[in-house]
Every structure is written in structure tokens, then in C-alpha cells.
Amino acid sequence: MIRHIVFFSAANPKDVDTIQQGLMMLADIPHAQHFEVGRNLHSDAITESHVDLVVYAEFEDESALAAYKAHPIYAACISRVRPLRELRIAADFKAG
């Protein structure tokens, strides 16, 4: 299993809802076994976090992740979200 985690921050705090709605488009891509978008609770007292939203998804294997990233909805999401975001950090790792 591949776990895919992406952190986003909004360039303008008033755009967080719009970014979240844009990221939710990704839920319609059929290749993920699990998919969710959540707001950062900003509950970590050790570090100052500028992350507003987190995308978390699980894929059967690397080919499923590649198919997800090649889907037209993925490209449409990028077009909608990229102009509004400041930060994007992504990580993929094999679980188990």
C-alpha cells in the first residue's frame, strides 16, 4: 500500500474554503482506496504551522497512484488550487 500525504497553505486565509472545495474534487478519482481532505487543527505547540489543509489518500500500489495523478480531474484540481496556495508539500511512502 502507498500512503500519499499532501500539505497545503493558503496564500490568503480567506481562500481556505475555496481550496478545500477544490481539493475535494480529487475524491471523484476512482484509483484511491481511501481519500480525505482535512483542516489542520493547529494543535502542535512545538512548531508554528502554516499548513491549512491536508490531503490523505491510500493506494494499492504505485501504478494506482500514477493513474490517480494522470486522471483529468487531478489536472483540473491543480488549475483551481495552485493559484490560491502558498505552500504544497507532498510525501508518498510504502506502508507496512
Beta strands, then each sheet from edge to edge (+ up, - down):
strand 1: 2-10
strand 2: 34-39
strand 3: 53-59
strand 4: 85-94
sheet 1: 2+ 3- 1+ 4-
end
